């Protein structure tokens, strides 16, 4: 079986991936992050979507999880491994102006639909 190059998961991490999936009925987990910028502060505020995309893309080299995706081996005959993947800003980065808010309101904005 030919394997793409990538960084293999440890046995412990692979068990977590397999166990998490089994407990969800084959529904993949989704990792999500959000950043909140105070556009009134600083010399170069992140005030537009273009600023936000630029800010994120200039930092992706520091965070491997933002540049990689988990690749499963067919039939799970080996542990999954991380492969490099590009970031499509149109698909992965959302920009919203929200004004004054609370932590609870932020969580509600980004919770999955029911």
C-alpha positions as semicolon CSV with decimal commas, in nm:
position;residue;x (nm);y (nm);z (nm)
1;X;0,000;0,000;0,000
2;X;0,153;0,331;-0,106
3;X;0,139;0,599;0,154
4;X;0,159;0,972;0,094
5;X;0,432;1,150;0,284
6;X;0,323;1,305;0,608
7;X;0,362;1,302;0,983
8;X;0,216;0,987;1,139
9;X;0,001;0,997;1,449
10;X;0,120;0,819;1,760
11;X;-0,073;0,511;1,870
12;X;-0,240;0,711;2,149
13;X;-0,355;0,986;1,910
14;X;-0,479;0,731;1,657
15;X;-0,686;0,556;1,924
16;X;-0,840;0,892;2,014
17;X;-0,932;0,957;1,647
18;X;-1,083;0,611;1,603
19;X;-1,264;0,621;1,940
20;X;-1,402;0,969;1,886
21;X;-1,539;0,871;1,548
22;X;-1,694;0,550;1,679
23;X;-1,874;0,735;1,956
24;X;-2,025;0,977;1,702
25;X;-2,149;0,721;1,453
26;X;-1,896;0,803;1,177
27;X;-1,964;1,176;1,194
28;X;-1,629;1,356;1,168
29;X;-1,520;1,596;1,437
30;X;-1,485;1,959;1,344
31;X;-1,218;2,184;1,485
32;X;-1,306;2,551;1,494
33;X;-1,133;2,865;1,617
34;X;-1,239;3,221;1,626
35;X;-1,051;3,540;1,687
36;X;-1,199;3,864;1,811
37;X;-1,025;4,188;1,719
38;X;-1,085;4,524;1,883
39;X;-1,069;4,742;1,573
40;X;-1,039;5,058;1,780
41;X;-0,696;4,962;1,917
42;X;-0,346;4,933;1,776
43;X;-0,158;5,084;1,486
44;X;-0,284;4,832;1,231
45;X;-0,633;4,720;1,332
46;X;-0,799;4,422;1,167
47;X;-1,104;4,609;1,042
48;X;-1,196;4,433;0,716
49;X;-1,217;4,078;0,584
50;X;-0,907;4,144;0,370
51;X;-0,715;4,251;0,683
52;X;-0,833;3,938;0,868
53;X;-0,734;3,703;0,583
54;X;-0,392;3,869;0,558
55;X;-0,343;3,850;0,936
56;X;-0,424;3,477;0,944
57;X;-0,230;3,376;0,633
58;X;0,084;3,555;0,756
59;X;0,077;3,337;1,070
60;X;-0,013;2,991;0,937
61;X;0,353;2,886;0,922
62;X;0,355;2,902;1,304
63;X;0,058;2,669;1,352
64;X;0,079;2,333;1,175
65;X;-0,283;2,248;1,261
66;X;-0,394;2,533;1,033
67;X;-0,195;2,398;0,736
68;X;-0,260;2,026;0,764
69;X;-0,546;1,782;0,741
70;X;-0,577;1,434;0,880
71;X;-0,549;1,163;0,614
72;X;-0,701;0,822;0,685
73;X;-0,551;0,507;0,538
74;X;-0,808;0,298;0,346
75;X;-0,963;0,039;0,572
76;X;-0,780;0,199;0,867
77;X;-0,497;-0,049;0,806
78;X;-0,248;0,200;0,948
79;X;-0,265;0,501;1,177
80;X;-0,389;0,826;1,021
81;X;-0,129;1,086;0,939
82;X;-0,109;1,461;0,880
83;X;-0,057;1,589;0,526
84;X;0,005;1,945;0,415
85;X;-0,308;2,114;0,281
86;X;-0,364;2,458;0,146
87;X;-0,595;2,707;0,309
88;X;-0,877;2,840;0,096
89;X;-0,970;3,170;0,264
90;X;-1,310;3,175;0,093
91;X;-1,393;2,836;0,244
92;X;-1,219;2,857;0,582
93;X;-1,224;3,220;0,696
94;X;-1,541;3,401;0,791
95;X;-1,544;3,767;0,887
96;X;-1,822;3,934;1,086
97;X;-1,859;4,275;1,244
98;X;-2,032;4,221;1,575
99;X;-2,001;4,540;1,779
100;X;-2,038;4,525;2,157
101;X;-2,084;4,166;2,270
102;X;-2,048;3,911;2,548
103;X;-1,875;3,574;2,560
104;X;-2,214;3,399;2,563
105;X;-2,325;3,585;2,250
106;X;-2,001;3,491;2,071
107;X;-2,056;3,124;2,151
108;X;-2,411;3,145;2,015
109;X;-2,288;3,310;1,693
110;X;-2,055;3,022;1,619
111;X;-2,245;2,722;1,749
112;X;-2,347;2,466;1,488
113;X;-2,705;2,478;1,360
114;X;-2,950;2,254;1,542
